[in-house]
Amino acid sequence: MDSLKTYSTDASRGGPAGEILVRTCLTTVLQSLYNPSIDVCGTDFEMELMGSLSSYDLYVFDPWTWAGKGWRLRAFVKDPSKVVILDFFGTETTYVDRNGGLGGGFDVQRNVLRAYPNKGTEGKGTFLGFYLPEPDEGGEAAGDAGDAGTGLGEAKVVIWGKDPSYFTPPVLRMIAALSSLPSVTLVSPLPLSGSVALPPSVVRTGHLTADKYHDLLKSATHLLGLGHPLLGPSGVEAVSYGCVLVNPRYEGGVKGYETQHDYVREYVGEKNCEYE
């Protein structure tokens, strides 16, 4: 799943990492409660080899790696009830067949775990959640304390999104308008070298490690959503560190969701600010 070396390497260079966060949270909690032996596969070959040589009490896949040839459950899994699918975004079309059943022969409510309550697909799947590191003791997030010593003006806005495709012409116009305000400092984790031309006043950090990204959010007042990625952990990380999530609202909805982060909208409220 997201443990495959190609995926984890991309994440270390700035690619999506929400699935990695949820998986590592799950393994940490399992180890603290039951201290099981956990094998993590780095390639498809490793997964097939380890699966064929060992008998496991639980198999954890993502919405794609549960299937082998012919889009059927991996041959080494003899008991579908031992399968758990970590479905971060609610992509159930990858494991639900045309008749509404599961191609692997397992049940959504029992076998599928999601990071958020799954409003987008009528509550199917079990709400797993995830945890975040606590802010430093005695520290105060800028979002809770105004400027709080940042020296960067009244608002420090982190732009949420590293994929250049998120920066459409309307998004770039919005960023240009915000960057012209003297009371606003914009910060973007976009790669330092790339095709997206941002206003010169926007601070570009390049890819940040998880710890550095959390430090950035702790010093910020707002996280500006651009419409993608849907859900993602950054929205929860931001409000946890005192930021306001500037949450795009979709006209007509996207995949059953009304905003980029319906979880923050429904369960956090006061730290959610929406725009069309």
N, C-alpha and C positions, 0 to 999 in steps of 0.2 A: 504494500500500500504506500503511504507516504514515507515509509522507511526505505523504499528503494533508493539506491544511491544517486540515481539521476535526479530524483525529486528533491532529496535532501541537499544535494549539491546546488540545485537551482535556488532552493530556499536560502541557503547560506549566502547567495549572491544577490538576494533581494526579491526572490520569487515568493509566491504565496506560502504561508506557513501555518495557517489556522488549523489544518488537519493534524500537523505535527504537534501543536500545542495540546489539542484534545487527546491525542493518543498518549503523549507523555504524561499528561495528568492522570489518565486512566491507569497506566502501568504503575505510576507512583502510588496511587491509592490502593491498587491491588496488592502491591508489595508491602505496604504498611499494614494492611488488614490481614493478609493471608500468607505473605512471604512465599509466593509460588516461584517456580522456575520459569522464566520468560525468555523465549528465543525470538529475536528480532531479525527478520530476513532483509538482506540488502540487495538481492537480485531475485528475478523470477526463478533462476536455476536453484538458488539456495532454498527458496520456498518449496519447490517441488521435491528437492532432495530431503530436506528436513521433514516435510510432511509424509514422505514415503517411508522414512526410517523410524519415525517416532509416533507414538499415540498420545494425543493431547486432550486435555479436558476442555479446552476452549480454543477456538480459531478466530482471530480478529482480522477482518478484511476491510477494505474500503468498498464503495459501490461498484468498483470495476474489477478488482483483483480476486473477488470471490469466485469468478467464473474462469473456466478453462476453455478448451476447444469446444466449438458449437454452442458457446454461451451457456454452459452447464456448470454446475457446482464442481469444484476441483475434485478430481477422482480420488485423491487421498483422504478426503473427508467422507467418512462412512456414516456419520450421524449428523444430519442438518441441524438438530437442536443444539449442537455444540458451536454453531456459527454465530458470531456477532459482527454486524456491519456498522462501522462508524460512518455515518452519513452526515457530514457537517452541514451541507447546503440543502438537504432534502431532495436529492436527485433520484427519486424512487423509480423513474422510468428506466434506470439501468438494471433494476432487478425485479421489476413487475412486468409480467407478460401481458399479452393483449386481452386476456380474459380477466385481468385483475389479480391473478395469482402470482406467486413468486416462482421465478424460473428455477431457483435452487430448492424449492420445496419447503421453505421456512416462512414463518409468520412475521409480519412487519412489527406488530406490537411487542412481540417477544424477542425478536432477533435483531431489531434495528435500534441503534442508539444515536441520538442527535444532540448537538451542542445547545440547542435552544428549544423551547416549546414549539412544536411544529404546526403553527397556524396555517402555513402555506399548503399543506396537504391534509387538512381536516383532522389534525391531532394525531395522525398515525406515527408510530415510533415512540420510543421512551426518551424522556428528557434526561440527558446525562449531565450536561453542564461542564464546567471546567473551573480551575482556580487560577488566581494571579498572585504574584509576589506582593506582599504588603509594602506600602510606602515606608521609607526609612523612619524609624522612631524619632519623634521630635520634629520631623520635616513637615513642611506645609506646601501643598500643591498650589501653583500660581492660580489655578482656576478657582480656588477657594479664597485667595488672598490678594486679588487684584494683580498689581504689577509684581508684588512680592520679590523685589530685588532683581528682576530679570534685566532691568535697564533697557528694555526693548519696546517701550511704549505701553499704551493702555491694553492692547490685545496682542497676544502672540498666537498665531493661527497655524496649526500644522495641517498641511494638505494631505489627505488620506488617499494614497494610491501611488504605486510605483510603475504600473504598466502604462507605457506611452499611449496606448489606445484609449485610455480613460480621458485623455486631454483633448477632447473634441473642440471645435471652434467656439461653441457657446461656453464651454468650461473655461477656455483661455480668455474669453472676453470678461467673464466674471472675475477671474484671477487678476486680470489687468485692472479692473475697476477697484478691487479691494487693495491692490498694491499701491494705488494712487492716494489712498487715505493715509495721512501722516500718523494717525494713532494706531495703525495696524502693521505688524511685522508678519510676513508669511514665510513659512519654512517648509521645504519639500524634500522628502527622501528619494526623489528621482535620482537615477545614476548621474554622476557628474558629467559624463560624456554621453550625449544622446541627441535624438532628433527633436525633442520638445523644446521650443524656444519660450522660456518664461521671462517675465520682466526682470531687468537687472537687479531690482531691489529684493527679489525673492531669494532667500538663503537656501542653497542646495547643499544638503549634507551627504548625498550619496547613500549607499546601503549602510544601515546601522545594525549592530547586533541587537538582540532582544533587550539586553540591559541598557544599552545606549538609547534605544527607542523609548523604553520606559522612562529614562531620565529626561528625554525630550518632552514626553507627555506631561511629566510632573512639572516642568517649567512653563508649560503652555496654558492658555486660557480656553482655546477652542480647537476642535478637530473638524476640519471641513471635508465632508463627504462629497464625492463627485458622482455618485450613482452606482459605482462598482468599486470593490467587490461586494456582492450581496452578503449581508450579515457580517461575517468576519469578526475576529476577536478585538480588533482595534477600537471599535465603538465602545465595548465594555471596558477595555483598558483605559480609554480616555476618561470616561465618567468616573471610573474608580479612582483616578488620580486628580479629580476635581475639575476636569474640562467640561465644557458644553459641547455636545455633539451637534454640529450643523448638519441635519439629516435630510437628504433629498427625498421629496415625495413624488411618486410616479403617477402620472396620469393614466388611469386604467389598470395600474398594478403591474408587477413583474413576477411571474412564477407564483402568483397568489399573495405576494407581499405588497403592501401599500407604500412602504418607504425602504430606504437602503438598510435600515436596521429596525424592524418592527419590535424586536425584543426591548431595545432601549426605549422606544416610543411607549410601549405598554407598561413596562415594569419599572422604569426609571423616572420618566415624566419630566421633572423639573430641570433635568440636565439635557433635555431634548429640544432642539430648535429646528423647525422645518422650513424648507423652501421648495418651490416648484421647480 
